[in-house]
Amino acid sequence: MPAQNIHIGLCGAGIGGLAAAIALRRAGAQVTVLEAAAELGEIGAGIQMTPNVSRLLIEWGVADIIGTNLVEFEELNMRRRDGTKVGYTRMIPNVRRDLGYPWWVVHRAHLHSGLVQTALQHGAKIHTNSRVTSLDYTSSSSVKVQTSSPTHPTHTFDLLIGSDGVNSIVRRTLFPDVKPAPPTTNCAYRAIVPYEQIRKDPIARELIEKLTMEVWMAEKSYIITYPISAGQDFNLVLSHHVDRLVDKVEEVDVEEVRRQYKDYDPRIKKIVDMIPEASRWPLLVTGPLESWSSPGKNVVLMGDAAHSMVNHMAQGAATSMEDGAFLGRCIAQVVQGRLKLAQAIEVYEKGRMPKAHFKQQVSFLNGAIWHLPDGPAQEARDKAMSLELGDKPVLRSPNLYGNPTTSLCVYAYDAEEHADAELYKYINGKEMMDEEKNITKIMADKYLNWFLPEDYEGKQLRIEAKL
Ligand SMILES: Cc1cc2nc3c(=O)[nH]c(=O)nc-3n(C[C@H](O)[C@H](O)[C@H](O)COP(=O)(O)OP(=O)(O)OC[C@H]3O[C@@H](n4cnc5c(N)ncnc54)[C@H](O)[C@@H]3O)c2cc1C
């Protein structure tokens, strides 16, 4: 097949859509992003950028733009509600040493702005004030999109990607019966308190002596905190239950937040009392869906539109970004004339759908662990986790942020490497592997190549993607 010029439209300039725009430009496609909002931006709260996506931020040059607003923290302390430490993960230097990339925490506005700048530098076009109002993907192989924009009301694309979040119009058009829903009455407050204010409090300031992530676990609630904005702001996500299902963001009275956490460790309680304003966020879950695409594979979903998940593993935006990176590798094969568009989308769905489902599962699981009711289950969790406080390596722990298994499957995952392996399999009809040693590239990368020196001569197991 000859090389192809393809024009891809993204509906939605959230974290996922922008990551996809960068990856697709790197793949050589023409990219237009349509965003409903009048101005590009993100809500005022923090977000974790775990090593599975910090690797993308570094590779794509986004990390250089965000600079010191990406904060790396020294340690993760897992605590009971009363402050008792039951688990511990040393983050610096272990995360970079063992997973190869940092675990960052960042203000969403800084992340979003870094992604916008990088997407524009890579040549993506972004139209604001362009709410997608309808799409026609059946009249021809291309997709016609109507928007609310007075200046650019219609667009035609070879492929439309629905990166428009949990209430996606693209998903509602393809799959009108799918309804994202809160699986339980669990939701989360989000809030920020300036470090300056905490420093003035003789009790609370102990918590900010070092840059740390802290988790306080309790029955049906928890608090997770971390530094953002070059270590100037203290970000809190406060999990709780209400007496009804919540499906929209709600403004709440800070007195409600204070009451909810009144029995917590006095140090964090002091900081909760400083929260100037807070909102309650729903935790909506989408799917698992049977398909993410139109029958002609000219429309496809990604991110929260396809697989929104509960927040307990900090993987919603990260999974959206992985989708974008994976799509980029698939579309590169189309641009280079090796695959048809429909084939590339088939590889994307086959590779990413099980991964997104796994992320949803592991997120539920961590929520269940952190919210365990007081009593024998919580005591057993704390006992198992507390092995981390000793000086011996631990092979298994209920602290999924530090557990070796979840670290490898979630935080060491490389979406681009996964895409290359899936594409190789699709094109060549067999797995990418060292035929002599009978070891697949995916297994070699996970268990062996990570520790081999870059210049190791016998690096035959570092099989290059020969697509
Ligand atoms: C309390 C809480 C904490 C979280 N913490 C983390 C974390 O630490 N790490 C992490 O990875 N994830 C976290 N998440 C999840 C994360 O916020 C989401 O998964 C992520 O923002 C989804 O990104 P997205 O780009 O898919 O969708 P969105 O961010 O929803 O972006 C969708 C975009 O599409 C636009 N849009 C919508 N409709 C249209 C339309 N019709 N036409 C044009 N544009 C449209 C919207 O304006 C928006 O810009 C958390 C979530 C919650 C609730």
The ligand as an SDF file (V2000), in Angstrom:
LIG
                    3D

 53 58  0  0  0  0  0  0  0  0999 V2000
  -11.5160   12.6040   42.4580 C   0  0  0  0  0  0  0  0  0  0  0  0
  -10.8150   12.1740   41.2280 C   0  0  0  0  0  0  0  0  0  0  0  0
   -9.4180   12.0330   41.2400 C   0  0  0  0  0  0  0  0  0  0  0  0
   -8.7460   11.6000   40.0960 C   0  0  0  0  0  0  0  0  0  0  0  0
   -7.3840   11.4560   40.1540 N   0  0  0  0  0  0  0  0  0  0  0  0
   -6.7290   10.9770   39.0680 C   0  0  0  0  0  0  0  0  0  0  0  0
   -5.3010   10.7870   39.0980 C   0  0  0  0  0  0  0  0  0  0  0  0
   -4.6420   11.0840   40.1060 O   0  0  0  0  0  0  0  0  0  0  0  0
   -4.6910   10.2700   37.9870 N   0  0  0  0  0  0  0  0  0  0  0  0
   -5.3980    9.9550   36.8600 C   0  0  0  0  0  0  0  0  0  0  0  0
   -4.7960    9.4730   35.8880 O   0  0  0  0  0  0  0  0  0  0  0  0
   -6.7320   10.1410   36.8020 N   0  0  0  0  0  0  0  0  0  0  0  0
   -7.4210   10.6510   37.8540 C   0  0  0  0  0  0  0  0  0  0  0  0
   -8.7540   10.8540   37.7840 N   0  0  0  0  0  0  0  0  0  0  0  0
   -9.4780   10.5470   36.5240 C   0  0  0  0  0  0  0  0  0  0  0  0
   -9.3020   11.6220   35.4560 C   0  0  0  0  0  0  0  0  0  0  0  0
   -9.6640   12.9010   35.9450 O   0  0  0  0  0  0  0  0  0  0  0  0
  -10.1510   11.3220   34.2200 C   0  0  0  0  0  0  0  0  0  0  0  0
  -10.1020    9.9510   33.9380 O   0  0  0  0  0  0  0  0  0  0  0  0
   -9.5880   12.0750   33.0090 C   0  0  0  0  0  0  0  0  0  0  0  0
   -9.6510   13.4590   33.2200 O   0  0  0  0  0  0  0  0  0  0  0  0
  -10.3370   11.6910   31.7330 C   0  0  0  0  0  0  0  0  0  0  0  0
   -9.7330   12.3460   30.6450 O   0  0  0  0  0  0  0  0  0  0  0  0
  -10.4420   12.3900   29.2460 P   0  0  0  0  0  0  0  0  0  0  0  0
   -9.5590   13.2450   28.3880 O   0  0  0  0  0  0  0  0  0  0  0  0
  -10.7840   11.0240   28.7810 O   0  0  0  0  0  0  0  0  0  0  0  0
  -11.8480   13.1300   29.4970 O   0  0  0  0  0  0  0  0  0  0  0  0
  -12.1530   14.5760   30.0690 P   0  0  0  0  0  0  0  0  0  0  0  0
  -11.0940   15.0460   30.9710 O   0  0  0  0  0  0  0  0  0  0  0  0
  -13.5310   14.5420   30.5930 O   0  0  0  0  0  0  0  0  0  0  0  0
  -12.1070   15.5210   28.7850 O   0  0  0  0  0  0  0  0  0  0  0  0
  -13.1520   15.5720   27.8540 C   0  0  0  0  0  0  0  0  0  0  0  0
  -13.0480   16.8600   27.0500 C   0  0  0  0  0  0  0  0  0  0  0  0
  -14.0350   16.8230   26.0200 O   0  0  0  0  0  0  0  0  0  0  0  0
  -14.7460   18.0540   25.9720 C   0  0  0  0  0  0  0  0  0  0  0  0
  -16.0760   17.7800   25.4210 N   0  0  0  0  0  0  0  0  0  0  0  0
  -17.1180   17.1600   26.0130 C   0  0  0  0  0  0  0  0  0  0  0  0
  -18.1660   17.0680   25.1610 N   0  0  0  0  0  0  0  0  0  0  0  0
  -17.7630   17.6480   23.9930 C   0  0  0  0  0  0  0  0  0  0  0  0
  -18.3880   17.8530   22.7290 C   0  0  0  0  0  0  0  0  0  0  0  0
  -19.6410   17.4610   22.4830 N   0  0  0  0  0  0  0  0  0  0  0  0
  -17.6890   18.4810   21.7480 N   0  0  0  0  0  0  0  0  0  0  0  0
  -16.4000   18.9030   21.9710 C   0  0  0  0  0  0  0  0  0  0  0  0
  -15.7670   18.7270   23.1520 N   0  0  0  0  0  0  0  0  0  0  0  0
  -16.4240   18.1010   24.1430 C   0  0  0  0  0  0  0  0  0  0  0  0
  -14.7560   18.5230   27.4390 C   0  0  0  0  0  0  0  0  0  0  0  0
  -14.9760   19.9190   27.5150 O   0  0  0  0  0  0  0  0  0  0  0  0
  -13.3540   18.1130   27.8790 C   0  0  0  0  0  0  0  0  0  0  0  0
  -12.3880   19.0960   27.5700 O   0  0  0  0  0  0  0  0  0  0  0  0
   -9.4660   11.3040   38.9080 C   0  0  0  0  0  0  0  0  0  0  0  0
  -10.8390   11.4680   38.8760 C   0  0  0  0  0  0  0  0  0  0  0  0
  -11.5230   11.8960   40.0200 C   0  0  0  0  0  0  0  0  0  0  0  0
  -13.0210   12.0620   39.9680 C   0  0  0  0  0  0  0  0  0  0  0  0
  1  2  1  0
  2  3  1  0
  2 52  2  0
  3  4  2  0
  4  5  1  0
  4 50  1  0
  5  6  2  0
  6  7  1  0
  6 13  1  0
  7  8  2  0
  7  9  1  0
  9 10  1  0
 10 11  2  0
 10 12  1  0
 12 13  2  0
 13 14  1  0
 14 15  1  0
 14 50  1  0
 15 16  1  0
 16 17  1  0
 16 18  1  0
 18 19  1  0
 18 20  1  0
 20 21  1  0
 20 22  1  0
 22 23  1  0
 23 24  1  0
 24 25  2  0
 24 26  1  0
 24 27  1  0
 27 28  1  0
 28 29  2  0
 28 30  1  0
 28 31  1  0
 31 32  1  0
 32 33  1  0
 33 34  1  0
 33 48  1  0
 34 35  1  0
 35 36  1  0
 35 46  1  0
 36 37  1  0
 36 45  1  0
 37 38  2  0
 38 39  1  0
 39 40  1  0
 39 45  2  0
 40 41  1  0
 40 42  2  0
 42 43  1  0
 43 44  2  0
 44 45  1  0
 46 47  1  0
 46 48  1  0
 48 49  1  0
 50 51  2  0
 51 52  1  0
 52 53  1  0
M  END
$$$$
